[in-house]
Amino acid sequence: MNLLVVLLCINPVEEDAIKKIKEMTDGYGCDVYIEATGSPVGVTQGLEMIRKLGRFVQFSVFGKETTTDWSVIGDRKELDIRGSHLGPYTYPVVIDLFERGLLSAEGIVTTTYPVEDFAEALAKAQEKDSIKVLLKP
């Protein structure tokens, strides 16, 4: 099976992200959209740029409500919606444990790659001995 993974960073302040994705895919849209900003506009933006029968992954924690037209999810695009478990109070507790020396990350990050070596890092992450493969800009 051939798999093409494109890692793309679009700054929506500087360019129209929806337009860019539509242009890159001949109007088709992206297969998977991962919302990780915590900004309500990230939800509506993702619903516009994802293709019909695509997968929407909600990864962030919101500080305020977000609304959307639910007919986009069900009737118009028939999307697969996935959520992730991310606790809003997790980070301060973990940071405190690290600061007090009660928790160590030693051994968690098994390999580090520059972003340019994304494909190699992705292959490494599939290996059984990899716990956490890190990409650094």
N, C-alpha and C positions, 0 to 999 in steps of 0.2 A: 504494500500500500504506500503510495506517495502522499506525503503530507506537506503542505506549504504553510508555514507560519510566518506571518508578517507582524513585526513589532513596530508600531508606529506611535509617535508622540505628536499630538496636535494641540497647540495652545489656542483655545477658543477665544482668548482675548485678542489674539493677533490674526486669526483666520477663521473662516466659517467651517467648522468641523463637519457639519452635516453635508454641506456642499462638497467638501473635499472627499469624504467617503463615497458619496454618490458618484462623483467624477471617477474615482479610482476603480469603482465596481460597475461602471456603465449603468448606473441607476439601480442596481440590484440591492446594495446595502451590505452591511457586515453580517457575518454568520453569528458571531458572539459579541456581546457588549457587556463589559464588566464595569459597573458603576462603583467607584471607590473614592469619590470626592466628598461625599456627605452634603453636597449642594443639591437642593431640589431641582435646579435646572438640569443637572446631570441625568435625571430620570427622563424628563421630557425629551431632552436631546437624544438620549439613547433610543427611546422608542421611535423617534423619527428616522434614525440612521440604520436601524437594524432591519434585516430582510424579513420577508414573510417566512414563517416557520423557524425563525432564528431563536437563539437562546439569550436571555437577559439574566445576568447574574448581579444580584444586589449584595455588595460587599461592605458598604460603609454604614456608619451610624449618623443619623440626621439630628440636627439640633432644633429643627422645626418641621412642621408638616409639609408634605408635598402632595399635590393632587395631579391627576391625569385623566384623560378620557379612556375609560376602561374598554371601550369598543375597539380601540387600537390593539389591545392585548389579545382579546378574544375573537371578535368578528373580523377585523380587517387583516390581522397578521398571524393569528393563532400561535402566539409565542410560547416558548417553554421558559417559565420564570423560575429561577432558583435563588434561594437566599443562602446566606452564610451565617455562621454563628460568630458574632463579634460582640463582646460585652463592652458597654460604654465605660465601665469603671475598672477595666482590666489593666490598662497601661500604668496608671499611677501606683497601683499595688506592686506590679512587677518592677517598675523603676525603683521604688523604695527598697525592694528586696535586693536588687543589684547594688544600690548605693550602700547598703548595710553589709554587703558581702555574704548575704544568706543564700544567694542564687548565683550560679555561674553559667555562662553560655559556652564554656569550653567543650568542644566536641560536637556542638550542634551544627555549626557551619563547617561542612566537610570540604568544600571547594569554593573558590572565588574566581570569577571570570570578569573581564571587561565586557561592557554591553555589546561591543562589536562581535564578540564570540558567542552570541546568543544561541545559535544552533548547536554548537558544541556543549554549551551549558545545559541546554534542554536534553540532549542525549545523555549527559552525565547524570542528570536528575532522575533518569529512568533506571539507573543501575541500583541494585539492591544495597550496596554499601553507602549510598548517598543518603544523608539525613536532610541536609539543607544546602542547596547550591545557591550561591549569592551572585548577583550581577551588580557591578559597580560602574557608575558613569565615568 
